[in-house]
Amino acid sequence: MRVLKGKRIVVTGGAGFLGSFVVDKLKERGAGVFVPRSAVYDLVERDACKRLYKDARPDIVIHLAAKVGGIGANRENPGKFFFDNLMMGALMMEEGRLFGIEKFVALGTICAYPKFTPVPFKEENLWNGYPEETNAPYGIAKKMLLVQSEAYREQYGFNSIYLLPVNLYGPRDNFDPASSHVIPALIKKCFDAIDAGAPSITVWGTGRATREFLYAEDAAEGIALATEKYEKPEPVNLGAGFEISIRELVQLIAKLTGFKGEIIWDTAKPDGQPRRCLDVTRAEKEFGFRAATGFEEGLRNTIEWYKSLLPG
């Protein structure tokens, strides 16, 4: 087991939603954490990556930084999401190799899986087809980190691991309707409708698609455990091992927020990937990770956090 106490760890994206929880978990373990700000280090630029390594002198890098968003943001920015995610990952790993770090922890995405992956998604199915079209450029860019990670381990003996977290949710999430994912978007919709006295909310798609969700603090614990204990080339899923339909999810969020109006389904809008649910046995076997937070409990915590931000 890699003891993290006293280690210098760079967490790219450490000021973001998941990153803030990862930073908390590392500090609890006694690590010294450096969080690069994008205004100072534009990780799409090679010189900025070099400068980051020179300034922070890390033992370990956890690469969480990504350009992300929901279906709408992915449809509007396929080129940017591909280029920025590809370059950030490739440059951070290459400069880490040249700098001689002990370990590189690369975060992939559930969007890397093929559109029609058999459920539950097993890591060995990762290459059996093309990802769902609306987020394929993002998913493929992040999947290239796995290719780079395995190639660098083979040629250079570079210690890099690759983790695949499922959809995340929790306090500190992004509630901006232009770029938020489904849970914060729905929570905001319900509260906005209650506030405006609106009789209904409109939700994208048919409601038939299923998703799996992992509480962000649980995901952070999984990343910290993998950083300590996992040293193999094979990718590892991080999830909670359950699925819920979007229709059921909307009904549950409406109930928990107190929204009693009508739910209108805009079936002209895409559902995204038909089903998502991970096989999570490898994470438990390899580094003892299991999600600890029940879904309804996690939703209540998220809703309470969002309510605390509302005026009045």
N, C-alpha and C positions, 0 to 999 in steps of 0.2 A: 504493500500500500504506500502510495506517495503522500508523505506528510506535507500538508499545505502551510503549516505554521511557519512564518518567516519568509515564505516564497514571495517573489515579486510577480504579480499577475496582471497583465493587461486584459481588460474586458472591453472589446470594441462593442459599441452599442450599450455600454453599461449605464448610460443615463436614460435608456428606454424602458419600456414596460417590463419585459422579462429581465433585461439587464440589471435593473435596480434590485430585483430579488436575488439575482446571482451574486451581485456585489455584497448584499447582506449576508448570504450564506458563506462566502469566502472570508469575510471579516470575522464572522463567528468562529471560523477555523483558524484565525490568527494570521491570515495572509495579508500582505501589503498590496493594495489594489490601486491600479492606475486606470482611470477612465478617460480616454481621449475624446475631446469635443470636436464635432465635425467642422466647426468654424475655424479650428486651429489645424486639424489634420484631415484633409480631404483624401480619404483612403482610396479613391479612384485614381489618385496620382501617385506614381512610384516614389517620387521624392518625399512626399508626405509620409508614406509608409516607412521609408528609410529613417526619416527624422524621428518618427514615433519610437522605433527601436532604439535609436541613439539616446533619446531623452529618457525613456522609461526603463531601459535595460532589463527587460522581463526575463524571468525563468520560464514562464508559461504564458501562452496567449489563448484566451477563449474568444473566438470570433463570432459575435452575435450580430454585428452591424449588418443591416439589410435595408433595402428599399422595399417596403411591403404595403399591402392594402387589401381590401376586399375585391370582389369580382369586378365592380365598377372601375376601381383604380387600376387593376390589372389590364382591363380592356382599353383604357385610355393611354396607358404608358408601357406597352409591351417592349418597345426598344430600350427605353430608359431602364426599366426593371431588369432586362437581360444584361445590358452593358454594365451598369453600376454594380450589380450583385456579382457578376462574373469577375470584374476587375478587382473589386475589393478583396474577394476571397483569394484570387490567384496571387495578387501582389503581397497580401499579408502573409500567406504561406511561404512564398518564395523568399521574401525578406527575412522571415523567421528562420528558414533553413540557413540562409547566409549568415545570420546573426549567431546561430548555434543555440537556439532555445532548447529546453528540455522536452517540451511537449506543446503540441498545437491541438486545440479542441475546436473542431469545425461544426457549426450548426447548419444542418440541412433544413428541409421542409417536407411536410406531408404532400405538398404540391408536386414533389418529384416523382411520386408513384404514377404508374400508368392509369389512364382514365377508368378502365374496367378491371382493376386489380381484384382478384378473389378476396372476399372478406372472411376472416380478418387479414389485413395486409401483413404479409411476412417479408422480412428484409430481402430474402432471396428472390422475391418477385419484382424488385425495383426496376429491372431492365426488360421486363416482358411486355413492353408497349409504350405508346406515346402518352404523355400526361394530358389531363383535361385541357382543352384548347384555351379557355379564358386565362389560365395562369401558367401555361406551358413555358413561356419565355423565362419567367421568374423561377419556376421549378427546375428547368434544365440548367439554368445558370448556377443554381445552388447545388445541383447534382454533380456538376463539374468539380466541386470541392472534394467529392468522394473519389473521383478519378485521380485528381491531383494527389490526394492524401495517400492512396494506395500506391501510385507510381513513385512518390517520393520515399515512401517506406521501403519499396523494393530497390530503388537505385541508390538512395542516399542513407538508408537506415534512419530516416526522419520519423520521429515518434508523433504521429498524428492520428487522431480518432475522429469519427464522424457520427453525429447523433441526429435523429430524425424526430423532432417533436411534432405532436399532433396540434390541432387548433387550440390556442391558449385563451384563457379568460381570467378575470380576477380584478381586484382593486388595482388602481393606477393604470388601467387600460386606456386606450385611445378612444374617445367618444366623439371625435370629429366625423360628422356624417359623410364627408367627402372621402375619407380613407379608412374608416373603422371597419372592423370585422363584425360578424353577424350578432354576437351577444351584446356588445355595447351599443350597436346600432339599434337593436330592438328595445333595449332598456331606455335609451334616449327617446325613441319614437313613442313609447308608452307614456313616459312622463310628460313629454311635450303635448301629447293628446289630452292627458288629464288636465294639464295646466290651461290649455286652450278650450277645454270643454268640447273637444272634437268627438263626433259620434263613431269614428272608425280610424283604423290605421291601415296602410297599404304595405304589403310585404312582397318582395320579389319571389317569382317562381311558383311552383305548384305546392310546395310544402312536403313533397314526397321524398326528397333527398335526405340522406341521413348524415350525421356528423358525430365525431367523438370530440370531447373537450377535456383539456387538462388544466387544472388550476395552476396559475403561473408560479406560485410559491412552491408547489410540488415539482414543477418542471425544473425550477432552479436547484432544488435539492438533488434531482436526478443528474443535472449537469455537474454539480459539485462532487457527487459520488463517482461519476465517470472520470472526472479529472483526477480524483484520488486513486481509483482502482482499476480503470479499464485501459489496456495497452494493446489491443488487437486491431487488425485492419478492417474487420467486418463492420458494416454500419449497424447501428442499434436504434430501434424505435423507442421513443419516450411517449407513453400515453397512459390512459386510465383503463383501457380495455372494455369500453362499452360504446353503444351508438344510440342516438336519439334522432327521430325525424325532425325536420325543421318545423313541421306543423305542431308536433308535441312541444317542441322548444318554445314556440311563440305562445302557445296556450299557457305553459308554465310561467313564462316571464310576465304575461298579462296578469296571471293570478298573483304572482309575488309583488308586482308593482301596484296592483289595485286597479288596473285598467279593465273596464267592464264593457267597452264598446265592441263594434263589429271588426272582424279581421278580414280584409279584402286581399285576395291573392292576385297579383299581376302576373298572369301566366305568359305574357309576352316577354318577360324577363327570364334570363337563364337560371337554372338550378345549380349550375356548376357540377362538380363530380357527383355521380349518382349516389354512391355510398362511401363512407369513410369510417373504418374501425381498424385499429392496429392489433396485431399479435404482440403482446408485451412481455413474453416469457424470457427473451434474451436479456433484457435489462435487469430483470430480477435475478436470473441465473448468474450473470457476469458481475454485477456490482450491487445487488441487493436493493434495487429500486422498485418500489410500489407506490402508486398514488395514494395519498393519505386522506384527501378531502372529498367527502361525498358531493355529488353534483348539486343537489338542492342547497346544501350548506354553502358551497362555493358561490352559487348564484345569489343567495341572500347577502353574503358578505360583499359581493360586487355591487349589488343594488344599494346597500346601506352606504357604501363608500361614495357612490355617485350622488345619492341623496344629500350627503354631507357637503357636496360642492354647490348645491342649488341655492339660490338666494332665498332668504327668509327661512 
